[in-house]
Amino acid sequence: MDVVGTVARLGLAAVWLISGGIKAADPAQTWVAVHAYRVLPEMGVEVVAAVLPWFELALGVLLVIGVGTRLVAVLSGLVLLAFMAGVTQAWARGLYIDCGCFGGGGEVEPGATQYGTELLRDAGFLLLAAWLVVRPRSLFALDARLSPEGGS
């Protein structure tokens, strides 16, 4: 079971490191992606676009080293649920946007949206986070060295 936890932990870490790295490398495009959802005031867009890449990178680093795995998995799940809510509301409101989850983002042509695929993908990532909430133990994690329970 620790092997499954390791795959879940490192898989989710890769998601955060890739998405956060892409967003951090192009802050202007990150702003465009956040703004396209049309749910935040301008100041909220500024704050989310500035903080989100670094928060995702922090989640990824913590998962790679395996520190606070359960807590990081809970935070990951909450962020993923927020992303899924954002995509769902955009779809329900008839907005035509690219989610910007892994770069890009912003308005797209009608018919170019991939809301269903994005939601399924995020649901898969949410399953990884849920696994780690229920069973945070994994191989090569510092949690095992830092706590007697071996990863909580």
Biotite code that builds the C-alpha atoms (Angstrom):
import biotite.structure as struc

atoms = struc.array([
    struc.Atom([0.000, 0.000, 0.000], chain_id="A", res_id=1, res_name="MET", atom_name="CA", element="C"),
    struc.Atom([2.930, 2.346, 0.596], chain_id="A", res_id=2, res_name="ASP", atom_name="CA", element="C"),
    struc.Atom([3.788, 2.024, -3.103], chain_id="A", res_id=3, res_name="VAL", atom_name="CA", element="C"),
    struc.Atom([0.306, 3.261, -4.042], chain_id="A", res_id=4, res_name="VAL", atom_name="CA", element="C"),
    struc.Atom([0.751, 6.164, -1.636], chain_id="A", res_id=5, res_name="GLY", atom_name="CA", element="C"),
    struc.Atom([4.107, 6.978, -3.168], chain_id="A", res_id=6, res_name="THR", atom_name="CA", element="C"),
    struc.Atom([2.648, 7.024, -6.673], chain_id="A", res_id=7, res_name="VAL", atom_name="CA", element="C"),
    struc.Atom([-0.251, 9.210, -5.482], chain_id="A", res_id=8, res_name="ALA", atom_name="CA", element="C"),
    struc.Atom([2.077, 11.588, -3.613], chain_id="A", res_id=9, res_name="ARG", atom_name="CA", element="C"),
    struc.Atom([4.575, 11.976, -6.451], chain_id="A", res_id=10, res_name="LEU", atom_name="CA", element="C"),
    struc.Atom([1.852, 12.118, -9.089], chain_id="A", res_id=11, res_name="GLY", atom_name="CA", element="C"),
    struc.Atom([0.059, 14.922, -7.288], chain_id="A", res_id=12, res_name="LEU", atom_name="CA", element="C"),
    struc.Atom([3.405, 16.641, -6.678], chain_id="A", res_id=13, res_name="ALA", atom_name="CA", element="C"),
    struc.Atom([4.084, 16.564, -10.426], chain_id="A", res_id=14, res_name="ALA", atom_name="CA", element="C"),
    struc.Atom([0.698, 18.163, -11.103], chain_id="A", res_id=15, res_name="VAL", atom_name="CA", element="C"),
    struc.Atom([1.420, 21.047, -8.756], chain_id="A", res_id=16, res_name="TRP", atom_name="CA", element="C"),
    struc.Atom([5.035, 21.525, -9.838], chain_id="A", res_id=17, res_name="LEU", atom_name="CA", element="C"),
    struc.Atom([4.167, 21.567, -13.535], chain_id="A", res_id=18, res_name="ILE", atom_name="CA", element="C"),
    struc.Atom([1.080, 23.767, -13.246], chain_id="A", res_id=19, res_name="SER", atom_name="CA", element="C"),
    struc.Atom([2.699, 26.131, -10.756], chain_id="A", res_id=20, res_name="GLY", atom_name="CA", element="C"),
    struc.Atom([5.920, 26.344, -12.760], chain_id="A", res_id=21, res_name="GLY", atom_name="CA", element="C"),
    struc.Atom([4.091, 27.201, -15.966], chain_id="A", res_id=22, res_name="ILE", atom_name="CA", element="C"),
    struc.Atom([2.010, 29.853, -14.204], chain_id="A", res_id=23, res_name="LYS", atom_name="CA", element="C"),
    struc.Atom([5.046, 31.348, -12.419], chain_id="A", res_id=24, res_name="ALA", atom_name="CA", element="C"),
    struc.Atom([6.929, 31.571, -15.715], chain_id="A", res_id=25, res_name="ALA", atom_name="CA", element="C"),
    struc.Atom([4.151, 33.631, -17.323], chain_id="A", res_id=26, res_name="ASP", atom_name="CA", element="C"),
    struc.Atom([2.426, 35.829, -14.720], chain_id="A", res_id=27, res_name="PRO", atom_name="CA", element="C"),
    struc.Atom([0.665, 37.939, -17.364], chain_id="A", res_id=28, res_name="ALA", atom_name="CA", element="C"),
    struc.Atom([-0.995, 34.858, -18.856], chain_id="A", res_id=29, res_name="GLN", atom_name="CA", element="C"),
    struc.Atom([-1.889, 33.633, -15.377], chain_id="A", res_id=30, res_name="THR", atom_name="CA", element="C"),
    struc.Atom([-3.687, 36.943, -14.814], chain_id="A", res_id=31, res_name="TRP", atom_name="CA", element="C"),
    struc.Atom([-5.573, 36.476, -18.113], chain_id="A", res_id=32, res_name="VAL", atom_name="CA", element="C"),
    struc.Atom([-6.596, 32.943, -17.101], chain_id="A", res_id=33, res_name="ALA", atom_name="CA", element="C"),
    struc.Atom([-7.848, 33.984, -13.648], chain_id="A", res_id=34, res_name="VAL", atom_name="CA", element="C"),
    struc.Atom([-9.650, 37.027, -15.057], chain_id="A", res_id=35, res_name="HIS", atom_name="CA", element="C"),
    struc.Atom([-11.462, 34.934, -17.688], chain_id="A", res_id=36, res_name="ALA", atom_name="CA", element="C"),
    struc.Atom([-13.549, 33.188, -15.015], chain_id="A", res_id=37, res_name="TYR", atom_name="CA", element="C"),
    struc.Atom([-15.252, 36.509, -14.227], chain_id="A", res_id=38, res_name="ARG", atom_name="CA", element="C"),
    struc.Atom([-15.840, 35.702, -10.557], chain_id="A", res_id=39, res_name="VAL", atom_name="CA", element="C"),
    struc.Atom([-13.353, 37.957, -8.765], chain_id="A", res_id=40, res_name="LEU", atom_name="CA", element="C"),
    struc.Atom([-13.018, 41.730, -8.578], chain_id="A", res_id=41, res_name="PRO", atom_name="CA", element="C"),
    struc.Atom([-9.857, 43.151, -10.150], chain_id="A", res_id=42, res_name="GLU", atom_name="CA", element="C"),
    struc.Atom([-7.969, 43.150, -6.839], chain_id="A", res_id=43, res_name="MET", atom_name="CA", element="C"),
    struc.Atom([-8.954, 39.508, -6.291], chain_id="A", res_id=44, res_name="GLY", atom_name="CA", element="C"),
    struc.Atom([-7.674, 38.600, -9.749], chain_id="A", res_id=45, res_name="VAL", atom_name="CA", element="C"),
    struc.Atom([-4.381, 40.351, -8.975], chain_id="A", res_id=46, res_name="GLU", atom_name="CA", element="C"),
    struc.Atom([-3.952, 38.505, -5.674], chain_id="A", res_id=47, res_name="VAL", atom_name="CA", element="C"),
    struc.Atom([-4.924, 35.055, -6.991], chain_id="A", res_id=48, res_name="VAL", atom_name="CA", element="C"),
    struc.Atom([-2.775, 35.406, -10.109], chain_id="A", res_id=49, res_name="ALA", atom_name="CA", element="C"),
    struc.Atom([0.210, 36.473, -7.989], chain_id="A", res_id=50, res_name="ALA", atom_name="CA", element="C"),
    struc.Atom([-0.144, 33.878, -5.225], chain_id="A", res_id=51, res_name="VAL", atom_name="CA", element="C"),
    struc.Atom([-1.520, 30.785, -6.981], chain_id="A", res_id=52, res_name="LEU", atom_name="CA", element="C"),
    struc.Atom([1.644, 29.724, -8.851], chain_id="A", res_id=53, res_name="PRO", atom_name="CA", element="C"),
    struc.Atom([3.763, 29.894, -5.700], chain_id="A", res_id=54, res_name="TRP", atom_name="CA", element="C"),
    struc.Atom([1.137, 28.104, -3.623], chain_id="A", res_id=55, res_name="PHE", atom_name="CA", element="C"),
    struc.Atom([0.991, 25.299, -6.195], chain_id="A", res_id=56, res_name="GLU", atom_name="CA", element="C"),
    struc.Atom([4.787, 25.069, -6.238], chain_id="A", res_id=57, res_name="LEU", atom_name="CA", element="C"),
    struc.Atom([4.867, 24.907, -2.422], chain_id="A", res_id=58, res_name="ALA", atom_name="CA", element="C"),
    struc.Atom([2.305, 22.085, -2.426], chain_id="A", res_id=59, res_name="LEU", atom_name="CA", element="C"),
    struc.Atom([4.403, 20.236, -4.996], chain_id="A", res_id=60, res_name="GLY", atom_name="CA", element="C"),
    struc.Atom([7.657, 20.609, -3.072], chain_id="A", res_id=61, res_name="VAL", atom_name="CA", element="C"),
    struc.Atom([6.060, 19.486, 0.190], chain_id="A", res_id=62, res_name="LEU", atom_name="CA", element="C"),
    struc.Atom([4.635, 16.429, -1.546], chain_id="A", res_id=63, res_name="LEU", atom_name="CA", element="C"),
    struc.Atom([7.954, 15.547, -3.184], chain_id="A", res_id=64, res_name="VAL", atom_name="CA", element="C"),
    struc.Atom([9.768, 15.568, 0.139], chain_id="A", res_id=65, res_name="ILE", atom_name="CA", element="C"),
    struc.Atom([6.780, 14.069, 1.932], chain_id="A", res_id=66, res_name="GLY", atom_name="CA", element="C"),
    struc.Atom([6.308, 16.584, 4.724], chain_id="A", res_id=67, res_name="VAL", atom_name="CA", element="C"),
    struc.Atom([2.812, 17.073, 6.133], chain_id="A", res_id=68, res_name="GLY", atom_name="CA", element="C"),
    struc.Atom([1.426, 14.776, 3.485], chain_id="A", res_id=69, res_name="THR", atom_name="CA", element="C"),
    struc.Atom([-2.088, 14.512, 4.927], chain_id="A", res_id=70, res_name="ARG", atom_name="CA", element="C"),
    struc.Atom([-2.424, 18.279, 5.428], chain_id="A", res_id=71, res_name="LEU", atom_name="CA", element="C"),
    struc.Atom([-0.994, 19.014, 1.978], chain_id="A", res_id=72, res_name="VAL", atom_name="CA", element="C"),
    struc.Atom([-3.429, 16.477, 0.505], chain_id="A", res_id=73, res_name="ALA", atom_name="CA", element="C"),
    struc.Atom([-6.341, 18.224, 2.246], chain_id="A", res_id=74, res_name="VAL", atom_name="CA", element="C"),
    struc.Atom([-5.178, 21.595, 0.907], chain_id="A", res_id=75, res_name="LEU", atom_name="CA", element="C"),
    struc.Atom([-4.727, 20.049, -2.537], chain_id="A", res_id=76, res_name="SER", atom_name="CA", element="C"),
    struc.Atom([-8.250, 18.670, -2.418], chain_id="A", res_id=77, res_name="GLY", atom_name="CA", element="C"),
    struc.Atom([-9.666, 22.058, -1.457], chain_id="A", res_id=78, res_name="LEU", atom_name="CA", element="C"),
    struc.Atom([-7.787, 23.788, -4.272], chain_id="A", res_id=79, res_name="VAL", atom_name="CA", element="C"),
    struc.Atom([-8.931, 21.153, -6.761], chain_id="A", res_id=80, res_name="LEU", atom_name="CA", element="C"),
    struc.Atom([-12.545, 21.540, -5.620], chain_id="A", res_id=81, res_name="LEU", atom_name="CA", element="C"),
    struc.Atom([-12.226, 25.310, -6.089], chain_id="A", res_id=82, res_name="ALA", atom_name="CA", element="C"),
    struc.Atom([-10.819, 24.763, -9.586], chain_id="A", res_id=83, res_name="PHE", atom_name="CA", element="C"),
    struc.Atom([-13.653, 22.366, -10.406], chain_id="A", res_id=84, res_name="MET", atom_name="CA", element="C"),
    struc.Atom([-16.208, 24.883, -9.122], chain_id="A", res_id=85, res_name="ALA", atom_name="CA", element="C"),
    struc.Atom([-14.623, 27.559, -11.304], chain_id="A", res_id=86, res_name="GLY", atom_name="CA", element="C"),
    struc.Atom([-14.772, 25.404, -14.417], chain_id="A", res_id=87, res_name="VAL", atom_name="CA", element="C"),
    struc.Atom([-18.335, 24.311, -13.624], chain_id="A", res_id=88, res_name="THR", atom_name="CA", element="C"),
    struc.Atom([-19.578, 27.869, -13.141], chain_id="A", res_id=89, res_name="GLN", atom_name="CA", element="C"),
    struc.Atom([-17.890, 28.976, -16.370], chain_id="A", res_id=90, res_name="ALA", atom_name="CA", element="C"),
    struc.Atom([-19.565, 26.104, -18.220], chain_id="A", res_id=91, res_name="TRP", atom_name="CA", element="C"),
    struc.Atom([-22.956, 26.827, -16.614], chain_id="A", res_id=92, res_name="ALA", atom_name="CA", element="C"),
    struc.Atom([-22.715, 30.541, -17.440], chain_id="A", res_id=93, res_name="ARG", atom_name="CA", element="C"),
    struc.Atom([-21.875, 29.844, -21.076], chain_id="A", res_id=94, res_name="GLY", atom_name="CA", element="C"),
    struc.Atom([-18.366, 31.303, -20.932], chain_id="A", res_id=95, res_name="LEU", atom_name="CA", element="C"),
    struc.Atom([-15.915, 30.070, -23.542], chain_id="A", res_id=96, res_name="TYR", atom_name="CA", element="C"),
    struc.Atom([-12.595, 29.776, -21.736], chain_id="A", res_id=97, res_name="ILE", atom_name="CA", element="C"),
    struc.Atom([-9.562, 27.575, -21.453], chain_id="A", res_id=98, res_name="ASP", atom_name="CA", element="C"),
    struc.Atom([-9.111, 26.771, -17.769], chain_id="A", res_id=99, res_name="CYS", atom_name="CA", element="C"),
    struc.Atom([-5.467, 27.855, -17.718], chain_id="A", res_id=100, res_name="GLY", atom_name="CA", element="C"),
    struc.Atom([-4.665, 24.932, -15.448], chain_id="A", res_id=101, res_name="CYS", atom_name="CA", element="C"),
    struc.Atom([-1.442, 24.081, -17.256], chain_id="A", res_id=102, res_name="PHE", atom_name="CA", element="C"),
    struc.Atom([-0.670, 27.368, -18.934], chain_id="A", res_id=103, res_name="GLY", atom_name="CA", element="C"),
    struc.Atom([-2.644, 29.357, -21.411], chain_id="A", res_id=104, res_name="GLY", atom_name="CA", element="C"),
    struc.Atom([-6.098, 30.274, -20.273], chain_id="A", res_id=105, res_name="GLY", atom_name="CA", element="C"),
    struc.Atom([-8.502, 32.970, -21.190], chain_id="A", res_id=106, res_name="GLY", atom_name="CA", element="C"),
    struc.Atom([-11.252, 33.210, -23.737], chain_id="A", res_id=107, res_name="GLU", atom_name="CA", element="C"),
    struc.Atom([-11.454, 30.721, -26.610], chain_id="A", res_id=108, res_name="VAL", atom_name="CA", element="C"),
    struc.Atom([-13.727, 30.216, -29.582], chain_id="A", res_id=109, res_name="GLU", atom_name="CA", element="C"),
    struc.Atom([-17.100, 28.556, -28.982], chain_id="A", res_id=110, res_name="PRO", atom_name="CA", element="C"),
    struc.Atom([-16.611, 24.820, -29.360], chain_id="A", res_id=111, res_name="GLY", atom_name="CA", element="C"),
    struc.Atom([-12.978, 25.001, -28.257], chain_id="A", res_id=112, res_name="ALA", atom_name="CA", element="C"),
    struc.Atom([-13.784, 24.478, -24.583], chain_id="A", res_id=113, res_name="THR", atom_name="CA", element="C"),
    struc.Atom([-12.933, 21.210, -22.882], chain_id="A", res_id=114, res_name="GLN", atom_name="CA", element="C"),
    struc.Atom([-14.908, 21.518, -19.667], chain_id="A", res_id=115, res_name="TYR", atom_name="CA", element="C"),
    struc.Atom([-15.830, 17.844, -19.385], chain_id="A", res_id=116, res_name="GLY", atom_name="CA", element="C"),
    struc.Atom([-12.255, 16.700, -19.908], chain_id="A", res_id=117, res_name="THR", atom_name="CA", element="C"),
    struc.Atom([-10.938, 19.286, -17.454], chain_id="A", res_id=118, res_name="GLU", atom_name="CA", element="C"),
    struc.Atom([-13.425, 18.201, -14.781], chain_id="A", res_id=119, res_name="LEU", atom_name="CA", element="C"),
    struc.Atom([-12.619, 14.508, -15.278], chain_id="A", res_id=120, res_name="LEU", atom_name="CA", element="C"),
    struc.Atom([-8.891, 15.211, -15.082], chain_id="A", res_id=121, res_name="ARG", atom_name="CA", element="C"),
    struc.Atom([-9.316, 17.235, -11.893], chain_id="A", res_id=122, res_name="ASP", atom_name="CA", element="C"),
    struc.Atom([-11.531, 14.492, -10.437], chain_id="A", res_id=123, res_name="ALA", atom_name="CA", element="C"),
    struc.Atom([-8.641, 12.079, -11.017], chain_id="A", res_id=124, res_name="GLY", atom_name="CA", element="C"),
    struc.Atom([-6.259, 14.443, -9.239], chain_id="A", res_id=125, res_name="PHE", atom_name="CA", element="C"),
    struc.Atom([-8.825, 14.739, -6.437], chain_id="A", res_id=126, res_name="LEU", atom_name="CA", element="C"),
    struc.Atom([-8.761, 10.956, -6.060], chain_id="A", res_id=127, res_name="LEU", atom_name="CA", element="C"),
    struc.Atom([-4.982, 11.107, -5.560], chain_id="A", res_id=128, res_name="LEU", atom_name="CA", element="C"),
    struc.Atom([-5.454, 13.736, -2.857], chain_id="A", res_id=129, res_name="ALA", atom_name="CA", element="C"),
    struc.Atom([-8.245, 11.710, -1.217], chain_id="A", res_id=130, res_name="ALA", atom_name="CA", element="C"),
    struc.Atom([-6.026, 8.633, -1.087], chain_id="A", res_id=131, res_name="TRP", atom_name="CA", element="C"),
    struc.Atom([-3.347, 10.649, 0.695], chain_id="A", res_id=132, res_name="LEU", atom_name="CA", element="C"),
    struc.Atom([-5.844, 12.065, 3.168], chain_id="A", res_id=133, res_name="VAL", atom_name="CA", element="C"),
    struc.Atom([-7.040, 8.585, 4.087], chain_id="A", res_id=134, res_name="VAL", atom_name="CA", element="C"),
    struc.Atom([-3.635, 6.918, 3.925], chain_id="A", res_id=135, res_name="ARG", atom_name="CA", element="C"),
    struc.Atom([-0.726, 9.376, 3.823], chain_id="A", res_id=136, res_name="PRO", atom_name="CA", element="C"),
    struc.Atom([2.007, 6.771, 4.306], chain_id="A", res_id=137, res_name="ARG", atom_name="CA", element="C"),
    struc.Atom([4.386, 6.447, 1.390], chain_id="A", res_id=138, res_name="SER", atom_name="CA", element="C"),
    struc.Atom([7.940, 5.481, 0.631], chain_id="A", res_id=139, res_name="LEU", atom_name="CA", element="C"),
    struc.Atom([10.817, 7.963, 0.843], chain_id="A", res_id=140, res_name="PHE", atom_name="CA", element="C"),
    struc.Atom([8.704, 10.554, 2.700], chain_id="A", res_id=141, res_name="ALA", atom_name="CA", element="C"),
    struc.Atom([10.154, 12.624, 5.513], chain_id="A", res_id=142, res_name="LEU", atom_name="CA", element="C"),
    struc.Atom([6.873, 12.177, 7.386], chain_id="A", res_id=143, res_name="ASP", atom_name="CA", element="C"),
    struc.Atom([8.079, 8.686, 8.348], chain_id="A", res_id=144, res_name="ALA", atom_name="CA", element="C"),
    struc.Atom([11.130, 10.191, 10.044], chain_id="A", res_id=145, res_name="ARG", atom_name="CA", element="C"),
    struc.Atom([9.312, 13.128, 11.634], chain_id="A", res_id=146, res_name="LEU", atom_name="CA", element="C"),
    struc.Atom([6.388, 11.379, 13.323], chain_id="A", res_id=147, res_name="SER", atom_name="CA", element="C"),
    struc.Atom([5.888, 8.060, 15.089], chain_id="A", res_id=148, res_name="PRO", atom_name="CA", element="C"),
    struc.Atom([2.760, 7.377, 12.974], chain_id="A", res_id=149, res_name="GLU", atom_name="CA", element="C"),
    struc.Atom([4.878, 7.570, 9.830], chain_id="A", res_id=150, res_name="GLY", atom_name="CA", element="C"),
    struc.Atom([2.992, 10.170, 7.883], chain_id="A", res_id=151, res_name="GLY", atom_name="CA", element="C"),
    struc.Atom([0.116, 12.269, 9.019], chain_id="A", res_id=152, res_name="SER", atom_name="CA", element="C"),
])
